[in-house]
Amino acid sequence: MVKVRFETADGNVIEAEAEAGENLLRVAQNAGMPLEGTCEGQMACSTCHVIVGAGWFGKLPEASEEEEDMLDLAAGVQRTSRLSCQINLTEDLDGLELRIPAESHDMSR
């Protein structure tokens, strides 16, 4: 199991576990994070934007040019921002720390 630690915009910490290979967006949604994922991983939106902990950012595969383009449209982007739909969990990411941007809202709830 891979553990993931989410910090919400109001400072609450939610921990989740998932199998290696699981998509981070689905893990976040199952943990109750306000990530809409409107395009369902097709990189046509930025509603699954997360901020990766600085110590973890370098352990992720590089973002594609398409992902970088979508991040340009996201609110509250930081240097370690990524789209959670583009991250599949691996054993190397056990303990991954993420922050949910204050601008995140799941309009489907």
Buried (B, 14 or more C-beta within 10 A) or exposed (E): EBBBBBBBBEEEEBEBEBEEEBBBBBBBBEBEBBBBBBBEBEBEBBBBBBBBBEEBBEEBEEBEEEBEEBBEEBEBBBEBBBBBBBBBBBEEBEEBBBBBBEEBBBEEE
